[in-house]
């Protein structure tokens, strides 16, 4: 991977970078859409770790950490989100730290519209000593010591993202646009590298299927519907960034403490349109949810030996908020609704 990265940067052509992507995008909700800031009645803290290309000497690793809080009195949610990836053993690292704000507007009844804004600081760091350039390879395959043609460097820039979410009862749909302030391109190891704007469209619904008979309905009347019902949450996520377009179709199913999901992901602009399958399982104790995801797909035998499968694990903590004062409670005239998949609301 080090040699491949070096060849790409030395090809003499501008390089088009891509944002990091998660196997389960809802596991990093503030990274998916800033309008998701503060969508629960409890304070939420989450973390995600992704691992792919496991048999390479330096596999790809991706980290995410976020926290958000909802102020009911002001119909507003705030959050912070940090995402970082490590490529080629640290030859290239990208880190993004952002603060987001979302306003929850009640249109009528159970119809809501959320608006989100996010300000970010993006940092790209390169370590040329970890790269293997073509001219460093000897005839026997040995690697000569790195020269001083390229120096390690670090670039930072300010960026912004916007998003919105429309919700009506069990249905929800959202859109987000990232990299609004992107510059024409910066230099990494002497080459122009630009990150195009990223458009994300996502939507779905939460369907509750009761599992008890009509005769037992009276007994369960005071119980939570999610406890006595099978929850189905079909979803679709579309992403467009530069020359890449991806579409994920699938959904989640949940019953009491357990849930799982299945998605089929496809690159729409690829010649062979090779697809990937994404599966996940989750368990929740109420204040803590643990989610494991595994992505796999058809690849050639040559690529299979490098284990391109994606492993991802996420933790979601829910922390009870302190009661707000009566002054703030009296000012509140709206309520939040669960405009995310049931998968996140165990």
N, C-alpha and C positions, 0 to 999 in steps of 0.2 A: 504493500500500500504506500510505503514511503517513496518508492521509485515511481509509482503511478502518479502520485501527487506532484512530484518534482517534474515529471514529463509534462503534465497539464499546465504547470506554471511557466514552463520554458518553451511552450509551443509557439510563442510570438503572437498569439491572438488574445483579444480580450476574453477574460473568463467570466462566465455568468454564474454567480453563486446561488445557492438555494437555502432557504430557511430549514431549520431542523424540523422533523416531523415525528409525531408520536403514533405508536400502533393504536392506542386508544385516545383520540384527541380530547375526549371529555375528561380525561384524567388530568389534563392541564387546562382547565376551563378559561382562566384569564389569558392564557397564551392563544387559545382558540378564538376568543371573542372578549374584548374588554367589557362588554355589556353584562357579562356573567359575574361581575364583581358584586359580592353580597347577595347571593340568591338563596341563602338559607336563613332560618330563624336563629341558628347558632353560629358562633364564630367558627370558621373553617380553616384548617391548615392541612396542606397536602404536599406530598413529595412523590416523585416518579424517577425511576432509574431504568434506562434502556441499554441493552447489550446486543450487538450484532457482529457478524463476521467473526465468530468465536474462535475459529482455528487459525486465524492470522496471528502473526507475532504481536501485532498492535491492533486489537479489535476496536471498532467504533463504540464510543460510549456517550450517552446523553443523560443529562440530569435536569430536573425541574423542581422548583420549590416555590410555593405560593401560600398566601394567607389573605383572607378577606373578612369583612365585617359589614353588617347592614344596620343603618340608622333609620329605624322605622319612622321617627318623628319627621325626618327630612326626606323620606322616600328615596334615600340615597345609599349606595354601597361603595365602599372603598376597598382597594386591595393592592398587594405588591406581588410581583412575580419575577423570578430569576430563572433563566434557562441557559445552560452551558453544554457544549459538546466538545469532545476531544477526538481528534483524528490523527492517524499515523503516529501514535505514541506521544502525542503532544507537539508534533511538528506544526499543527494548525489547531488553534482553539478559538472558539467563538462564544462570547458571553453577552447576554442581554439582561439588563435589570430595568424593570419598569414599575411605575405607579399608575393605578387606574382609578377611574371614577365612573359610576353608573347612576342614572336617574330612572326611577320606576314611575311611569305615567299610567294612570288608570284611565282608559278611554271610556268604558262603560261596563258595568257588571263584572264579568270575569274576563274582560278583554284588556290586555295590558300591552304597553310598548315601552321597551327599555332602550336607553341611549348610553353608549359607553365611550370614554376617551382614555387613551393611555399614552404616557410620555416615557420614553425609553432611552437608556444609554447603552449603545452597542460597542463592544470592545473585541477586536480581532488581533490575536497575537500569533506570531510565527517564530519558530525555532529552527533555523536552517541547519543546525548541527545534527538534527534528527532525520534529515532528508538524504536520500541517495540519488545523486544526479547521474545521468548516463555516462558522462566523462570520468566518473569515479570508478567504473567497473573495468576490471582487468580482463584479459583474454581467458583466464582460468576461472572467472567468476568472482574473484576476490574484490573487495571494496577498498579503495584507497581512502586515506583520511580526507575529511571535508576541507575544501579550500575556503577562501574568503570572498568568493564571488558574490555571495548574498549574505547580508547581515540579518540577525534576528531583529524583529521590530514589533511595534504595537501601535495599532490605529484605533481611535475612538471617535464616535460621532453620535449626535442627538437624533432621535427619530420619534415618530408618532404613529398611533394606530387608532382607528375608529370602528365602532360596531353598533349594531342594533339587534333587538330580538322582539318579535311579535308573538304574543301568546293569547290563545282563546280556549278556555277550558282545558281540554286534554291535548290540544295541538300547539305547536310552537315552531317557529322558523326564524333563522338569524342570518346575518351577513356581516362580514368584517373585512376591513382593508388595512393591511400592514405595510410598513416601509414607505410611509407618505413623504418623508423628508429625504429620501435617498438622494445622494449626490450622483453626478454622472458616472463616478467610478473612482475608487482609490487604488493605491498600489500595494501589492503584496508580493514580495520577492521580485520586484521589478516589473510586475505585470499588472495591468488594469483589471480590477475585480469589482464588478457591480452586482448588487443584490436587487432584482426587480421587485416591483410591488406584488404583494400576495393577496389574492381575493379568495375568501372562503365563504361558501354557502352551506348551511346545515339546517336540518329540520327533522321533525318526527312527531310522535304522539305517544301518550301513555294510556293503555287500555287495561281496565280492570275486569277480570273474569271471576265472579263469585264461585267459591268451591263448596258452598253449603246449600242445602235444600231450602225451599220456601218455608217449610215447617220450622226449620231451625233459625229462620231469619230474626225472629223476635229475640232469641238468646244472644245473637251476635250483634244486635242493634247498637250497643254501646262500644263495640270493639273497633279497632282500626281496620279500615277496609283493606289495607295492604297486608295485614296479618292473615285475613281469611279469604284472600283472593290471589289468583295467579295474575301477575302483572306482565304485560307484553309491551315492548317499546320499540317498534320499527323505526329505523333512522337512515338518513342519507347524509353524506358529507362530501362536498365537491371543493377541490382546491385548484387554483390556476395561478401559476407563477412563472413568468417568462415563457419558455417553450414547453414546460411541463404542465399537464393537466391530469389530475387523478380523481377518481370517483370511488367511494366506498358505500356499499349497499348492504344492509343487514339489520340487526337489532339485538335487543336484550330480552331476557325472560327472568323473572324473579318470583320466589316464593319464600316468605318469611325471611330467615337470615341468609339464604343462599340466592345467588343469581349467576347468570352466565350470558355470554354473547357470541355471535358469529357474524363476520363481515366478509364480503368478497370485494377486494380492492383491485382496480385496474387502471393502468396508465392509458388514457384515451388517445394520446398522440404517439404512442409507441407503434412501430411497424408490426410487431407480432402481438401487441396488446396482451403481453404476459400478465396474468393476474396473480394476486397473493390472497391467501386465506388467513383470516385473523380470528382467533378464538380467545376467550377469556373466561375466567371463573372468579367469583368473589364471595367473601364471607364478611358479615358485619355483626358487631356486638352492640350496635347502637351508637357508641361514641367513637368507635374505630372500625374502618373498613379496610380490608386487604384485598387487592386485586392483582391477579397474575394473568398476563397476556402472552400468547405465542403466535407469531406469524410465520407461515411457510408457504411455499409455492413451487411450481415446476421450474427447474433450472437445469442447465446442462450438467453432465457428469463432472466436467472440469470445474465448474463453479460450485457444485455440491460439496466437493472435498474441502472447501473453505468455510463451510457451514454458514451460509448467508441468512439463516433464519434469525428472527428477531425475538428476543426475550425482554419482557417489560414487567416491572412490579411497581405497584403504587400503594401508598398509604394515605388515608384520609382521616384526620382527627376532627372531631366536633366538640367545641368547648362551650359550655353554657354561659350565656351572657348575663351580666348583672341586670336586674330589673331597672327599666328607665323610670325617671321621675314622672309624677302625675302631670307635670306641665308639658313634658315632651309627649306623653301618651295622649293627652287631649288634643295636641296639634296634629296627630296622625289621623288620616282619613282614608288610608289605603292599606291593602295587605299584599304580601308577596304570594306568588304562586310558584309551583314547582315546574319551571319551564326548562327543565333538563330531563334527560332520560331517567326513568325510575331506577336504573342501575346505580345512580349516585345518591339515591335517597333511601337506602336500606336502614 
